[in-house]
């Protein structure tokens, strides 16, 4: 009897795969969009500031002021967008968005340095984007700070800093933002396949009206659902494999941990998102409704997951809400395994929670499905 059940599920899975490959819209959604998404998002979504438009106002015009400004000219991060003796024009540049930052050197800059009086430098930032402004400010202050240190050590040779601080960054030594982003975007791809397509697929049967025919056949509800979900579970894991390959070949992302562990985490994670997708399909009647609802849920999950901003910097209530956010679990675990080389013991607690969540979500969805159809 058990074998007969398995065979029924196998036939449904076979039918589903045929349907997916026949559907002209499905194929690009499954195979093209994820790769394009990975390429575009990984390069575009970055908090690194590589091109700061700087407006310079040098009212001192001496060797010292030109020497400080040379530091900015020679930096690959700065693009000198304009220079003049009038800071009013610089403010106009900032207001029009032509400049991100203005540096003002007042008359007497060199004279003050020579006499040992503190010389003032004014830095004005366009802070419409707070995080970008903070970074730009940090870059600029560090250049001015280095210049300052050189002057102090020239004037008073013994006064150089008694402490020598050396930084070293673990797990992402080059501080490459892509190394941080790509694992998160891989999670996104798996989620879209799991939640959207699995949910839409069940609704599609409702929309076409074939669900009534299926309901009168001797197929049990759980067999039908398993047959519906397994193909997308397989496709999502295949997608992850393609994504990991791209991450390795295109972005040279390190994979320090065990690749099978990543697939194991993804398998458990898919139970959750498919459960959510299936649950949404039971409360909707058309693919459009299902997509809208899935997108609504997904956007909240993505923004709160720590994909773009660290979870640690969110307010406490948001962190508490993340208990029900599967994307937050998966992103944290995939980054740990890929970038830190964490093993099963390091993630077992989170994985256990995710598994319980998955079973609960699927059970709820199947129960809801049985009631509604």
C-alpha positions, 0 to 999 in steps of 0.5 A: 500500500505504501509503495502504491502511495509513493507511485501516485505521488511520483506520477503527479510529480511527473505530470507537474514537471511536464506542465512546467516545461510546457509552460512558456512563461515558467521556463524563463522565470525559473532559469533566466530571471534568477541568474540575471537577478544575481548578476544585477543585484550583486553589483548594484546593491552596495553600500560602498561609496566609490565615487564622491563628487567633491567641490573644493573651495581653497581660500588659502591657496598656499603650498600646504592647502594644495598639498592637502587637496592633492590627497583628495585629487589622487584618491580613486574615491573622489571626483573633483566636480568643481573648484572656486573661491566662493562657497556659495557656488559649492552650496548650489552644487550640493543643492542641485545634486552635482556635488556630494561634499564640499571642502572649504579651506579658509585663509590663513590655513598655512600660517596657522600650521606654521605657527602651531595654531589649529587650522580649520577645515570645513567639510559639508556633506549632502546628507539626504542619504544618511548612511552614504553621508556617514561613509563619505564623512569617514573617508574625508576625515580619515584623509585629513587625519592622515595629513594631520599626523604627517604634519605633527610628525614633521613639526615634532619628530618625537610626537608621532603616535605612540600606539601602532594600530593595525586592523585585520578583518576576518572572514572577508579580508578585502571588505568586498561587499559582494562577498556579503551580498551574494549569499543573501541574494542566493537565498532570495532566488530560492525563496522566490521559486519556493513561495511564488511558484509553489503557491501559484501552481496550486491556485492555477488548478483552482483558476482553470477549474481542474481542482474539482476534477482532482478532488473527485479522483481517488488521489488523497489530498496529501499526495496531491500536495506532495506531488505539487510541491516536490517539483518546485523543491527540486527546481529551487535546489537546482537553482541554488546549485546554479547560483552557487556555481555563479557565485564561485565562478563570476564573483569568486565568493569563498565557500569555506563550509560544507556545500552539502550542509548548504543544500540541507539548510535550503531543503529545510528552509524550502519546507517553510516557504512552500508551506507559506506559499501553499497557505497563501494559495488556500486563501486566494482564488486567482494567481494574481491574488496569490502573487500579490499576497506572496509579494506583500509577505516577501517584501516585509520578510526581505527588508527585515531579514538582514539582507541589506542592513544588519539585523543588529542595528534594527530596533528590538521589536523588529528583531523580535518579529524576525522570529517568524521570518524564515529569510532571516534564519537562512541568510544568517546560516548561509553566510556562516557556512559560506564565509565562516566555514561554520559546521552543523554544530554551529547552526543546529539550534537555528536549523532545528527552529527552522525545521519545526517552523517548516513542519508547522507551516506545512501542516497548517497549509495542508489542514487549511487546504483540506478545509477549503477544497 
